[in-house]
Structures are given as structure tokens and as C-alpha cells.
Amino acid sequence: MTEQPTPADETPAEDGVPAADDARARLESIDEAPLDEHVGVYEDVHRRLQEGLADLDER
């Protein structure tokens, strides 16, 4: 079963995984960030997700 894409004007619900929820919130700020800051936002989101995966591996 495939998930239906979320329309751009709807925010998906938090999924209870703190790293994923934090990364999603950070990524949502990209619209307000100047273009030259987008790479930094993407790098931050990537770092947050990597840390979240590492935390899951430690469990």
C-alpha cells in the first residue's frame, strides 16, 4: 500500500520520532530562509536525521 502525497498546504502530523519531527520542523522553515541559506538548512536536516538513526541503533 502506498501513501498518498500530502498537499503542500497541509502539515503532516508528527510521527513521534523526535529526530524526524525536529527535522521536519526545520525543513518547514526553508520557505522563509533566503536562498543562500537553503544548503545550510538541508545540511542541518540531514545531520538531525543521521543523529536520530544513530540513536535508534543504540536502543
N, CA, C and O atoms as a Maestro MAE file, in Angstrom:
{
 s_m_m2io_version
 :::
 2.0.0
}

f_m_ct {
 s_m_title
 :::
 protein
 m_atom[236] {
  # First column is atom index #
  i_m_mmod_type
  r_m_x_coord
  r_m_y_coord
  r_m_z_coord
  i_m_residue_number
  s_m_chain_name
  s_m_pdb_residue_name
  s_m_pdb_atom_name
  i_m_atomic_number
  :::
  1 25 0.839 -1.166 0.000 1 A "MET " " N  " 7
  2 3 0.000 0.000 0.000 1 A "MET " " CA " 6
  3 2 0.890 1.238 0.000 1 A "MET " " C  " 6
  4 15 1.810 1.336 0.812 1 A "MET " " O  " 8
  5 25 0.634 2.159 -0.878 2 A "THR " " N  " 7
  6 3 1.435 3.380 -0.949 2 A "THR " " CA " 6
  7 2 0.705 4.528 -0.283 2 A "THR " " C  " 6
  8 15 -0.521 4.620 -0.334 2 A "THR " " O  " 8
  9 25 1.481 5.407 0.346 3 A "GLU " " N  " 7
  10 3 0.902 6.586 0.984 3 A "GLU " " CA " 6
  11 2 0.575 7.632 -0.054 3 A "GLU " " C  " 6
  12 15 1.296 7.814 -1.036 3 A "GLU " " O  " 8
  13 25 -0.512 8.307 0.181 4 A "GLN " " N  " 7
  14 3 -0.890 9.407 -0.697 4 A "GLN " " CA " 6
  15 2 -0.040 10.619 -0.342 4 A "GLN " " C  " 6
  16 15 0.195 10.875 0.839 4 A "GLN " " O  " 8
  17 25 0.423 11.367 -1.327 5 A "PRO " " N  " 7
  18 3 1.211 12.556 -1.024 5 A "PRO " " CA " 6
  19 2 0.373 13.578 -0.265 5 A "PRO " " C  " 6
  20 15 -0.831 13.708 -0.482 5 A "PRO " " O  " 8
  21 25 1.040 14.293 0.626 6 A "THR " " N  " 7
  22 3 0.366 15.326 1.402 6 A "THR " " CA " 6
  23 2 0.348 16.607 0.587 6 A "THR " " C  " 6
  24 15 1.391 17.036 0.094 6 A "THR " " O  " 8
  25 25 -0.819 17.227 0.436 7 A "PRO " " N  " 7
  26 3 -0.857 18.506 -0.282 7 A "PRO " " CA " 6
  27 2 0.056 19.520 0.390 7 A "PRO " " C  " 6
  28 15 0.239 19.476 1.607 7 A "PRO " " O  " 8
  29 25 0.625 20.422 -0.377 8 A "ALA " " N  " 7
  30 3 1.600 21.383 0.129 8 A "ALA " " CA " 6
  31 2 1.044 22.268 1.226 8 A "ALA " " C  " 6
  32 15 1.803 22.768 2.057 8 A "ALA " " O  " 8
  33 25 -0.260 22.470 1.247 9 A "ASP " " N  " 7
  34 3 -0.826 23.356 2.254 9 A "ASP " " CA " 6
  35 2 -1.194 22.634 3.552 9 A "ASP " " C  " 6
  36 15 -1.699 23.268 4.479 9 A "ASP " " O  " 8
  37 25 -0.956 21.341 3.639 10 A "GLU " " N  " 7
  38 3 -1.229 20.569 4.846 10 A "GLU " " CA " 6
  39 2 0.080 20.140 5.484 10 A "GLU " " C  " 6
  40 15 0.992 19.674 4.800 10 A "GLU " " O  " 8
  41 25 0.168 20.300 6.799 11 A "THR " " N  " 7
  42 3 1.345 19.860 7.532 11 A "THR " " CA " 6
  43 2 1.091 18.445 8.021 11 A "THR " " C  " 6
  44 15 0.080 18.198 8.678 11 A "THR " " O  " 8
  45 25 1.990 17.505 7.716 12 A "PRO " " N  " 7
  46 3 1.783 16.147 8.199 12 A "PRO " " CA " 6
  47 2 1.887 16.107 9.723 12 A "PRO " " C  " 6
  48 15 2.607 16.904 10.325 12 A "PRO " " O  " 8
  49 25 1.175 15.190 10.329 13 A "ALA " " N  " 7
  50 3 1.203 15.050 11.779 13 A "ALA " " CA " 6
  51 2 2.572 14.540 12.222 13 A "ALA " " C  " 6
  52 15 3.271 13.845 11.486 13 A "ALA " " O  " 8
  53 25 2.924 14.908 13.441 14 A "GLU " " N  " 7
  54 3 4.175 14.391 13.999 14 A "GLU " " CA " 6
  55 2 4.059 12.891 14.106 14 A "GLU " " C  " 6
  56 15 2.980 12.354 14.358 14 A "GLU " " O  " 8
  57 25 5.193 12.207 13.911 15 A "ASP " " N  " 7
  58 3 5.144 10.750 13.951 15 A "ASP " " CA " 6
  59 2 5.686 10.171 15.246 15 A "ASP " " C  " 6
  60 15 5.741 8.950 15.393 15 A "ASP " " O  " 8
  61 25 6.092 11.023 16.195 16 A "GLY " " N  " 7
  62 3 6.554 10.540 17.478 16 A "GLY " " CA " 6
  63 2 8.021 10.189 17.519 16 A "GLY " " C  " 6
  64 15 8.528 9.804 18.573 16 A "GLY " " O  " 8
  65 25 8.716 10.309 16.413 17 A "VAL " " N  " 7
  66 3 10.163 10.099 16.390 17 A "VAL " " CA " 6
  67 2 10.788 11.489 16.496 17 A "VAL " " C  " 6
  68 15 10.752 12.257 15.535 17 A "VAL " " O  " 8
  69 25 11.361 11.818 17.656 18 A "PRO " " N  " 7
  70 3 11.826 13.191 17.876 18 A "PRO " " CA " 6
  71 2 12.749 13.734 16.787 18 A "PRO " " C  " 6
  72 15 12.586 14.880 16.368 18 A "PRO " " O  " 8
  73 25 13.699 12.950 16.324 19 A "ALA " " N  " 7
  74 3 14.625 13.430 15.295 19 A "ALA " " CA " 6
  75 2 13.890 13.744 14.000 19 A "ALA " " C  " 6
  76 15 14.187 14.743 13.345 19 A "ALA " " O  " 8
  77 25 12.943 12.910 13.630 20 A "ALA " " N  " 7
  78 3 12.185 13.138 12.399 20 A "ALA " " CA " 6
  79 2 11.273 14.351 12.540 20 A "ALA " " C  " 6
  80 15 11.140 15.150 11.613 20 A "ALA " " O  " 8
  81 25 10.646 14.482 13.708 21 A "ASP " " N  " 7
  82 3 9.768 15.632 13.934 21 A "ASP " " CA " 6
  83 2 10.561 16.933 13.936 21 A "ASP " " C  " 6
  84 15 10.116 17.931 13.368 21 A "ASP " " O  " 8
  85 25 11.748 16.931 14.577 22 A "ASP " " N  " 7
  86 3 12.603 18.122 14.596 22 A "ASP " " CA " 6
  87 2 13.090 18.466 13.191 22 A "ASP " " C  " 6
  88 15 13.104 19.632 12.797 22 A "ASP " " O  " 8
  89 25 13.485 17.449 12.450 23 A "ALA " " N  " 7
  90 3 13.968 17.680 11.085 23 A "ALA " " CA " 6
  91 2 12.853 18.234 10.211 23 A "ALA " " C  " 6
  92 15 13.085 19.141 9.411 23 A "ALA " " O  " 8
  93 25 11.648 17.699 10.355 24 A "ARG " " N  " 7
  94 3 10.510 18.190 9.570 24 A "ARG " " CA " 6
  95 2 10.230 19.654 9.899 24 A "ARG " " C  " 6
  96 15 9.996 20.463 9.001 24 A "ARG " " O  " 8
  97 25 10.256 19.988 11.179 25 A "ALA " " N  " 7
  98 3 10.010 21.371 11.590 25 A "ALA " " CA " 6
  99 2 11.071 22.300 11.024 25 A "ALA " " C  " 6
  100 15 10.761 23.406 10.580 25 A "ALA " " O  " 8
  101 25 12.309 21.858 11.037 26 A "ARG " " N  " 7
  102 3 13.406 22.673 10.495 26 A "ARG " " CA " 6
  103 2 13.242 22.841 8.991 26 A "ARG " " C  " 6
  104 15 13.460 23.930 8.460 26 A "ARG " " O  " 8
  105 25 12.865 21.787 8.312 27 A "LEU " " N  " 7
  106 3 12.694 21.850 6.869 27 A "LEU " " CA " 6
  107 2 11.538 22.773 6.483 27 A "LEU " " C  " 6
  108 15 11.574 23.413 5.432 27 A "LEU " " O  " 8
  109 25 10.532 22.838 7.318 28 A "GLU " " N  " 7
  110 3 9.404 23.719 7.035 28 A "GLU " " CA " 6
  111 2 9.806 25.189 7.036 28 A "GLU " " C  " 6
  112 15 9.105 26.027 6.468 28 A "GLU " " O  " 8
  113 25 10.933 25.504 7.671 29 A "SER " " N  " 7
  114 3 11.397 26.894 7.722 29 A "SER " " CA " 6
  115 2 12.093 27.326 6.428 29 A "SER " " C  " 6
  116 15 12.457 28.492 6.282 29 A "SER " " O  " 8
  117 25 12.275 26.412 5.510 30 A "ILE " " N  " 7
  118 3 13.027 26.704 4.283 30 A "ILE " " CA " 6
  119 2 12.353 27.790 3.451 30 A "ILE " " C  " 6
  120 15 13.036 28.558 2.773 30 A "ILE " " O  " 8
  121 25 11.043 27.864 3.492 31 A "ASP " " N  " 7
  122 3 10.335 28.871 2.692 31 A "ASP " " CA " 6
  123 2 10.672 30.294 3.125 31 A "ASP " " C  " 6
  124 15 10.699 31.204 2.297 31 A "ASP " " O  " 8
  125 25 10.927 30.490 4.411 32 A "GLU " " N  " 7
  126 3 11.238 31.814 4.917 32 A "GLU " " CA " 6
  127 2 12.725 32.147 4.818 32 A "GLU " " C  " 6
  128 15 13.110 33.311 4.928 32 A "GLU " " O  " 8
  129 25 13.555 31.134 4.611 33 A "ALA " " N  " 7
  130 3 15.009 31.349 4.569 33 A "ALA " " CA " 6
  131 2 15.434 31.888 3.205 33 A "ALA " " C  " 6
  132 15 14.900 31.476 2.175 33 A "ALA " " O  " 8
  133 25 16.400 32.814 3.202 34 A "PRO " " N  " 7
  134 3 16.939 33.279 1.919 34 A "PRO " " CA " 6
  135 2 17.568 32.112 1.161 34 A "PRO " " C  " 6
  136 15 18.042 31.151 1.767 34 A "PRO " " O  " 8
  137 25 17.567 32.202 -0.134 35 A "LEU " " N  " 7
  138 3 18.067 31.121 -0.977 35 A "LEU " " CA " 6
  139 2 19.480 30.686 -0.592 35 A "LEU " " C  " 6
  140 15 19.786 29.493 -0.606 35 A "LEU " " O  " 8
  141 25 20.335 31.636 -0.250 36 A "ASP " " N  " 7
  142 3 21.715 31.275 0.070 36 A "ASP " " CA " 6
  143 2 21.846 30.514 1.396 36 A "ASP " " C  " 6
  144 15 22.930 30.030 1.720 36 A "ASP " " O  " 8
  145 25 20.761 30.405 2.160 37 A "GLU " " N  " 7
  146 3 20.782 29.636 3.408 37 A "GLU " " CA " 6
  147 2 20.167 28.243 3.252 37 A "GLU " " C  " 6
  148 15 20.199 27.454 4.196 37 A "GLU " " O  " 8
  149 25 19.618 27.932 2.100 38 A "HIS " " N  " 7
  150 3 18.947 26.645 1.906 38 A "HIS " " CA " 6
  151 2 19.885 25.466 2.114 38 A "HIS " " C  " 6
  152 15 19.502 24.476 2.738 38 A "HIS " " O  " 8
  153 25 21.104 25.555 1.603 39 A "VAL " " N  " 7
  154 3 22.045 24.441 1.763 39 A "VAL " " CA " 6
  155 2 22.287 24.169 3.238 39 A "VAL " " C  " 6
  156 15 22.331 23.013 3.658 39 A "VAL " " O  " 8
  157 25 22.444 25.221 4.023 40 A "GLY " " N  " 7
  158 3 22.650 25.053 5.462 40 A "GLY " " CA " 6
  159 2 21.469 24.376 6.137 40 A "GLY " " C  " 6
  160 15 21.649 23.553 7.035 40 A "GLY " " O  " 8
  161 25 20.268 24.718 5.710 41 A "VAL " " N  " 7
  162 3 19.071 24.088 6.268 41 A "VAL " " CA " 6
  163 2 19.063 22.604 5.912 41 A "VAL " " C  " 6
  164 15 18.806 21.760 6.771 41 A "VAL " " O  " 8
  165 25 19.344 22.283 4.646 42 A "TYR " " N  " 7
  166 3 19.363 20.877 4.231 42 A "TYR " " CA " 6
  167 2 20.448 20.098 4.981 42 A "TYR " " C  " 6
  168 15 20.225 18.956 5.382 42 A "TYR " " O  " 8
  169 25 21.604 20.703 5.169 43 A "GLU " " N  " 7
  170 3 22.678 20.031 5.909 43 A "GLU " " CA " 6
  171 2 22.256 19.788 7.358 43 A "GLU " " C  " 6
  172 15 22.541 18.730 7.919 43 A "GLU " " O  " 8
  173 25 21.582 20.763 7.962 44 A "ASP " " N  " 7
  174 3 21.112 20.618 9.335 44 A "ASP " " CA " 6
  175 2 20.073 19.506 9.432 44 A "ASP " " C  " 6
  176 15 20.123 18.698 10.359 44 A "ASP " " O  " 8
  177 25 19.148 19.454 8.505 45 A "VAL " " N  " 7
  178 3 18.131 18.400 8.493 45 A "VAL " " CA " 6
  179 2 18.805 17.039 8.332 45 A "VAL " " C  " 6
  180 15 18.441 16.084 9.018 45 A "VAL " " O  " 8
  181 25 19.761 16.945 7.451 46 A "HIS " " N  " 7
  182 3 20.484 15.684 7.235 46 A "HIS " " CA " 6
  183 2 21.182 15.241 8.514 46 A "HIS " " C  " 6
  184 15 21.131 14.068 8.886 46 A "HIS " " O  " 8
  185 25 21.834 16.190 9.184 47 A "ARG " " N  " 7
  186 3 22.542 15.882 10.431 47 A "ARG " " CA " 6
  187 2 21.551 15.379 11.488 47 A "ARG " " C  " 6
  188 15 21.813 14.388 12.169 47 A "ARG " " O  " 8
  189 25 20.417 16.067 11.618 48 A "ARG " " N  " 7
  190 3 19.416 15.663 12.607 48 A "ARG " " CA " 6
  191 2 18.913 14.244 12.341 48 A "ARG " " C  " 6
  192 15 18.746 13.453 13.270 48 A "ARG " " O  " 8
  193 25 18.677 13.931 11.080 49 A "LEU " " N  " 7
  194 3 18.196 12.588 10.744 49 A "LEU " " CA " 6
  195 2 19.264 11.535 10.993 49 A "LEU " " C  " 6
  196 15 18.948 10.442 11.464 49 A "LEU " " O  " 8
  197 25 20.522 11.839 10.688 50 A "GLN " " N  " 7
  198 3 21.605 10.896 10.966 50 A "GLN " " CA " 6
  199 2 21.720 10.639 12.469 50 A "GLN " " C  " 6
  200 15 21.882 9.495 12.895 50 A "GLN " " O  " 8
  201 25 21.636 11.693 13.263 51 A "GLU " " N  " 7
  202 3 21.707 11.536 14.713 51 A "GLU " " CA " 6
  203 2 20.532 10.707 15.222 51 A "GLU " " C  " 6
  204 15 20.694 9.878 16.118 51 A "GLU " " O  " 8
  205 25 19.365 10.928 14.658 52 A "GLY " " N  " 7
  206 3 18.195 10.149 15.048 52 A "GLY " " CA " 6
  207 2 18.356 8.675 14.738 52 A "GLY " " C  " 6
  208 15 17.980 7.817 15.538 52 A "GLY " " O  " 8
  209 25 18.912 8.385 13.579 53 A "LEU " " N  " 7
  210 3 19.160 6.980 13.225 53 A "LEU " " CA " 6
  211 2 20.201 6.359 14.145 53 A "LEU " " C  " 6
  212 15 20.066 5.200 14.538 53 A "LEU " " O  " 8
  213 25 21.231 7.110 14.491 54 A "ALA " " N  " 7
  214 3 22.255 6.606 15.398 54 A "ALA " " CA " 6
  215 2 21.645 6.317 16.777 54 A "ALA " " C  " 6
  216 15 21.987 5.324 17.418 54 A "ALA " " O  " 8
  217 25 20.746 7.189 17.221 55 A "ASP " " N  " 7
  218 3 20.065 6.968 18.497 55 A "ASP " " CA " 6
  219 2 19.221 5.692 18.460 55 A "ASP " " C  " 6
  220 15 19.179 4.946 19.437 55 A "ASP " " O  " 8
  221 25 18.555 5.446 17.342 56 A "LEU " " N  " 7
  222 3 17.752 4.231 17.208 56 A "LEU " " CA " 6
  223 2 18.639 2.986 17.235 56 A "LEU " " C  " 6
  224 15 18.255 1.961 17.798 56 A "LEU " " O  " 8
  225 25 19.817 3.074 16.630 57 A "ASP " " N  " 7
  226 3 20.739 1.938 16.624 57 A "ASP " " CA " 6
  227 2 21.222 1.596 18.025 57 A "ASP " " C  " 6
  228 15 21.524 0.440 18.320 57 A "ASP " " O  " 8
  229 25 21.294 2.614 18.895 58 A "GLU " " N  " 7
  230 3 21.775 2.394 20.259 58 A "GLU " " CA " 6
  231 2 20.732 1.729 21.150 58 A "GLU " " C  " 6
  232 15 21.075 1.222 22.218 58 A "GLU " " O  " 8
  233 25 19.492 1.719 20.744 59 A "ARG " " N  " 7
  234 3 18.427 1.113 21.556 59 A "ARG " " CA " 6
  235 2 18.462 -0.378 21.535 59 A "ARG " " C  " 6
  236 15 17.629 -1.025 22.171 59 A "ARG " " O  " 8
  :::
 }
 m_bond[235] {
  # First column is bond index #
  i_m_from
  i_m_to
  i_m_order
  :::
  1 1 2 1
  2 2 3 1
  3 3 4 2
  4 3 5 1
  5 5 6 1
  6 6 7 1
  7 7 8 2
  8 7 9 1
  9 9 10 1
  10 10 11 1
  11 11 12 2
  12 11 13 1
  13 13 14 1
  14 14 15 1
  15 15 16 2
  16 15 17 1
  17 17 18 1
  18 18 19 1
  19 19 20 2
  20 19 21 1
  21 21 22 1
  22 22 23 1
  23 23 24 2
  24 23 25 1
  25 25 26 1
  26 26 27 1
  27 27 28 2
  28 27 29 1
  29 29 30 1
  30 30 31 1
  31 31 32 2
  32 31 33 1
  33 33 34 1
  34 34 35 1
  35 35 36 2
  36 35 37 1
  37 37 38 1
  38 38 39 1
  39 39 40 2
  40 39 41 1
  41 41 42 1
  42 42 43 1
  43 43 44 2
  44 43 45 1
  45 45 46 1
  46 46 47 1
  47 47 48 2
  48 47 49 1
  49 49 50 1
  50 50 51 1
  51 51 52 2
  52 51 53 1
  53 53 54 1
  54 54 55 1
  55 55 56 2
  56 55 57 1
  57 57 58 1
  58 58 59 1
  59 59 60 2
  60 59 61 1
  61 61 62 1
  62 62 63 1
  63 63 64 2
  64 63 65 1
  65 65 66 1
  66 66 67 1
  67 67 68 2
  68 67 69 1
  69 69 70 1
  70 70 71 1
  71 71 72 2
  72 71 73 1
  73 73 74 1
  74 74 75 1
  75 75 76 2
  76 75 77 1
  77 77 78 1
  78 78 79 1
  79 79 80 2
  80 79 81 1
  81 81 82 1
  82 82 83 1
  83 83 84 2
  84 83 85 1
  85 85 86 1
  86 86 87 1
  87 87 88 2
  88 87 89 1
  89 89 90 1
  90 90 91 1
  91 91 92 2
  92 91 93 1
  93 93 94 1
  94 94 95 1
  95 95 96 2
  96 95 97 1
  97 97 98 1
  98 98 99 1
  99 99 100 2
  100 99 101 1
  101 101 102 1
  102 102 103 1
  103 103 104 2
  104 103 105 1
  105 105 106 1
  106 106 107 1
  107 107 108 2
  108 107 109 1
  109 109 110 1
  110 110 111 1
  111 111 112 2
  112 111 113 1
  113 113 114 1
  114 114 115 1
  115 115 116 2
  116 115 117 1
  117 117 118 1
  118 118 119 1
  119 119 120 2
  120 119 121 1
  121 121 122 1
  122 122 123 1
  123 123 124 2
  124 123 125 1
  125 125 126 1
  126 126 127 1
  127 127 128 2
  128 127 129 1
  129 129 130 1
  130 130 131 1
  131 131 132 2
  132 131 133 1
  133 133 134 1
  134 134 135 1
  135 135 136 2
  136 135 137 1
  137 137 138 1
  138 138 139 1
  139 139 140 2
  140 139 141 1
  141 141 142 1
  142 142 143 1
  143 143 144 2
  144 143 145 1
  145 145 146 1
  146 146 147 1
  147 147 148 2
  148 147 149 1
  149 149 150 1
  150 150 151 1
  151 151 152 2
  152 151 153 1
  153 153 154 1
  154 154 155 1
  155 155 156 2
  156 155 157 1
  157 157 158 1
  158 158 159 1
  159 159 160 2
  160 159 161 1
  161 161 162 1
  162 162 163 1
  163 163 164 2
  164 163 165 1
  165 165 166 1
  166 166 167 1
  167 167 168 2
  168 167 169 1
  169 169 170 1
  170 170 171 1
  171 171 172 2
  172 171 173 1
  173 173 174 1
  174 174 175 1
  175 175 176 2
  176 175 177 1
  177 177 178 1
  178 178 179 1
  179 179 180 2
  180 179 181 1
  181 181 182 1
  182 182 183 1
  183 183 184 2
  184 183 185 1
  185 185 186 1
  186 186 187 1
  187 187 188 2
  188 187 189 1
  189 189 190 1
  190 190 191 1
  191 191 192 2
  192 191 193 1
  193 193 194 1
  194 194 195 1
  195 195 196 2
  196 195 197 1
  197 197 198 1
  198 198 199 1
  199 199 200 2
  200 199 201 1
  201 201 202 1
  202 202 203 1
  203 203 204 2
  204 203 205 1
  205 205 206 1
  206 206 207 1
  207 207 208 2
  208 207 209 1
  209 209 210 1
  210 210 211 1
  211 211 212 2
  212 211 213 1
  213 213 214 1
  214 214 215 1
  215 215 216 2
  216 215 217 1
  217 217 218 1
  218 218 219 1
  219 219 220 2
  220 219 221 1
  221 221 222 1
  222 222 223 1
  223 223 224 2
  224 223 225 1
  225 225 226 1
  226 226 227 1
  227 227 228 2
  228 227 229 1
  229 229 230 1
  230 230 231 1
  231 231 232 2
  232 231 233 1
  233 233 234 1
  234 234 235 1
  235 235 236 2
  :::
 }
}
